[in-house]
Amino acid sequence: MSALFGNYSRRPIHLVKGQGTKVYDEAGKEYLDFTSGIAVLSLGHANPILVEAIKEQSEKLWHISNLFESPEQEQLAATLVKDTHLAHGFFCNSGAEANEAAIKLARKHTGKHTIITFENSFHGRTFGAISATGQAKVQQGFGPLVEKFIHVPFNDVKALEAVVNDEVAAIMLEVVQGEGGVNSVSEEFGEAISNICKEQGILLIIDEVQTGIARTGTRYAYEQTALKPDILTLAKGLGGGFPIGAMLGTAEMFGTFSPGTHGTTFGGNPLAVAVAQTVLNHVFEESFLGEVLKKSEYFTEQLEKILPAENFTVKGMGLLLGVNCVKAVAPLITKAEDAGLLLVGAGEEVIRLLPPLTVTYEEIDAAIAILADILND
Ligand SMILES: *Cc1c(COP(=O)(O)O)cnc(C)c1O
């Protein structure tokens, strides 16, 4: 009997150390980690610059609480909103918490309740976040859920238009549905949402918990679309492995989160902020972002060469890629693992490819060789 709850179906590998893209199990077997802890390890495992950042901060100050001012949080928020239309940041500890803050802010700011989200979306596991999520499997057994969330089909302009009315506070979406199958927002849909929000005075919440922080080759994925969020949520890649989440908002939102309206004990903790600042100082560099795009192009080209049949397709943005295998991928993921490549699915039929953003071309080639074997088997 396990001392843990059984809410994860864990794979039987005990990983004990990592360096860059590589991880090692107890027996010393080496794997290429193309999961990055699910888009978390933006700078790879045990990156010396992050090790140094946390070491340095851990000798100074671990925790102070938000009772006191924090120039470090100010600096981190300023870095996140620099050269964007966004103006303010709030720090928390996870993606679900960032979305929880976003939902609360949107309701309080508009005085309205309805939030439109999309089928196959994923927004996290708190009550607000599962209510926003458009997947029955994450909601089952937990009702009654938070009211007034409407889920409509993704990339379906007509379905969206049909539910828009003057009771809608916000539309909330992912630019690429990560958990839901690596589905990118279409150009047409992005433009339609942008117009609807503008015309109807509806807030736009973009959940970039998975797509944000350089994962798609720009700082935020929305920069590659017509979408302009009023509220943006971040987590996974932000701390490079140290837990931290963030919600960003426009200047208009400022007054709504007045003192005492929202908070968290650990949010913006000095350790988390020091690591996140170090992550941003690297991944927001133009040259780094350009490299992510180049690697993405190379990876996509190589993947397309090895697809075994026409109905297999490559999708996604940047280094959030998916291979739609049009069949259950769980056995393929197990085979890859045996061959030394760690992968994660997205829905039942898509293999998700999320290497650290620091992955090398040689490592992409090595992953391609393994993928070619398992896909063509
Ligand atoms: C992972 C994820 C979340 C939830 O983040 P947690 O840190 O697990 O709470 C929310 N939204 C998206 C798009 C995600 O990928």
The ligand as a Tripos MOL2 file, in Angstrom:
@<TRIPOS>MOLECULE
LIG
   15    15     1     0     0
SMALL
NO_CHARGES

@<TRIPOS>ATOM
      1 C1         -0.5830   23.3340  -16.4680 C.3       1 LIG1
      2 C2         -1.6030   24.3370  -16.8370 C.ar      1 LIG1
      3 C3         -2.3880   24.9620  -15.8580 C.ar      1 LIG1
      4 C4         -2.3240   24.5750  -14.3980 C.3       1 LIG1
      5 O1         -1.0960   24.8950  -13.8410 O.3       1 LIG1
      6 P1         -0.7330   24.2920  -12.3760 P.3       1 LIG1
      7 O2          0.5860   24.9360  -12.0810 O.co2     1 LIG1
      8 O3         -0.6460   22.8180  -12.5480 O.co2     1 LIG1
      9 O4         -1.8010   24.7060  -11.4540 O.co2     1 LIG1
     10 C5         -3.2640   25.9340  -16.2620 C.ar      1 LIG1
     11 N1         -3.3810   26.2870  -17.5490 N.ar      1 LIG1
     12 C6         -2.6350   25.7140  -18.5210 C.ar      1 LIG1
     13 C7         -2.7810   26.1570  -19.9320 C.3       1 LIG1
     14 C8         -1.7270   24.7030  -18.2040 C.ar      1 LIG1
     15 O5         -1.0200   24.1030  -19.1540 O.3       1 LIG1
@<TRIPOS>BOND
     1     1     2 1
     2     2     3 ar
     3     2    14 ar
     4     3     4 1
     5     3    10 ar
     6     4     5 1
     7     5     6 1
     8     6     7 2
     9     6     8 1
    10     6     9 1
    11    10    11 ar
    12    11    12 ar
    13    12    13 1
    14    12    14 ar
    15    14    15 1
@<TRIPOS>SUBSTRUCTURE
     1 LIG1         1 GROUP 0 **** ****
